[in-house]
Amino acid sequence: MTKYSVTLGLDTFGDVLSDDGGTPVSHAETIRGLVEHGVLADHVGLDFFGIGEHHTVDMPLSAPDVVLAAVAARTSRIRLGSAVTVLSSDDPVRVFQRYSTLDALSHGRAEVILGRGSSTESFPLFGYDLGDYDELFDEKVDLFSRLLEEKPVTWSGRLRPSLSGQEVVPHTETGPIPAWIGVGGSPESVLRTAKYGMSLMLAIIGGPAARFKPFADLFRDVRRRLDKPQKAIGLHMPGHIADSDEDALEELYPHYVDVLTRVARERGFRPPSREQFLEEVSERGAWHVGSPETVARKIAASLKTVGATRFDLKYGLAGLPRGSVLRNIELYGTRVAPMVRELMEE
């Protein structure tokens, strides 16, 4: 029997949860709660805990690396990283320095997932022009890839000051920080990821995983044509786990509707319906929702469909009760992860 090695992680955007009475907790309590989530994820045997950078009232996690450092101090095994860092509106040197510092504090457990930013609140916040959206990311990924070499850097671009033989510290102890690029469905982004030799994280928030298989195939093909070693492919997909399918659907649905209705109003698309929700949580949708058995089967199917070796479950939505989120993490580590690994054996 051949073992199919798979990495199972947990991602959050730092959604503001509710207490037992349904009242949203404070931003400070949200941040402290994330540290407890990371510690629990380590305790139940998950491989990775990631926090995605956001700058909104519902998702106030603007400094994930600080929270991850607190998690690092209370854990010993789980890998820790961003999910995602909006590199376009940040500085590559500072991102490298923050995550190499996290790598030191965690004894070599840091990772970074870079993205252009599907939510663009950080651009006006830090004075960037959305008209430079693509060029900003191109330049900054180019510089970041050089920083990963941990040698004196000489680099120049149009939108960021040049570097001339400058040393960037701290250096890591165990080699380059694993770096991924989050891709939402652009072939150009897949080509960029393959070119820079970073791993590919497919961010799937709607529709079936099968829709993204061509991007995974393209990534593998480009790496082959470049005569370079293959890099890992991961899936970032949302979900919610409870003791039964009925409990999971009942817990998630009102918050799914509330959050997506507000997003629809802001971005000008149709609010979600009950039918849309049921489609997304079915075998044809992106959401992995249900009992441990239901979710494990769907994760394994998603991984096999795309040919990926990593799955990061994006958990939590604004308004969800803290208790159900903690139960979600516990079930994912103790019951879902073992079943997925068993299902992935050939």
C-alpha positions, 0 to 999 in steps of 0.5 A: 500500500502506497502512502499519499503524504498530505498536509492538513492545515487550518486558516482564518481571516480573524473573523469577529465571533460571538459569545454564547449570548450572540453578542460580537466580541471585541477586536482585542478578544478576537485576537486573543482568541486566535492564539487559543485556536492556534494552540488547540490546532497544535494540540489536536495534531494539525499540520499548519495554522495560518492567519490571513491579513485583513483590515476590516471591522469584521476581520481586524487581523492587520498584523498576523505575524504578531499573533503567530509569534504568540502562538509560536511561544505556546506550541512546539510542532505545528507550522505557522504562517500567513494566509495570505500576506497582501504583498502588493501593499506591504514592503518585501523587506519588512515581510521577509524580516517579520517572517524570518523573525517568526521562524527564529521564535518558532524554531523553523516553523514559519511559512508565508503565503503571498497574495495580490489582495482580493480585498483591497482595503490595504491599498488606500490605507497605505497610499497605494494606487489600485491602478498599479495593482498588477505591477506592484505585485510583480515587482514585489514578488521579484524582490521577495524571491531574491530575499529568500536567497539570504544573500546581499541584494542588488535590485531595482524597480519602478515602484519601490526604492532600489537596493544595492548589495544590502544585507537583509537580516535576520538570517534563518537557521534551517534554510529558506522560509517556505513561500507560497503564492495564493492564486484565485483563478488567473493563468498569469498568476500560475505562470508567475508562481512557477517562474519564481519557484514558489509553491501554489496555493489555490484559493477556492471560495466558490464552485467545485475544486475540479474547476481549478484542476487546469491551473494545477496541470498548467503549474506542473507543466510549466515547472516540467518545461523549465526543467525545475523540480515540482513544487507543492500544490495546496487548496485553501477552501472554506468549511465548518464541521459539527457533530452532524451534517444537520448541526453544521448546516444550522450553525453556519447558514445564518452567518453565511447569509449575513456575511455574503449579503453584506459583501454583495451589497458592497461589491454589487452582486446578487445576495446569496439564496438558500439554494446557492448555499446548499449548492456550495455545501454539496459535492459540487461546491467549494464549502466543506460543511457537515459531520467529520465523515462528510467533510473528510470525504469531500476533502479527500475528493478535492485533493485527488481531483486537483492532484494537491498534497495540502488542504487548508480549511478556512474556518470561521465567519463573523458572528459564529459562536466561539463554542462552535468554532472551537468544536470545529477545530477539535473535530478537524484535528481529531476525526477529520484529519485521520480519516482524510489520511486514510482515504488518501492511501492507495 
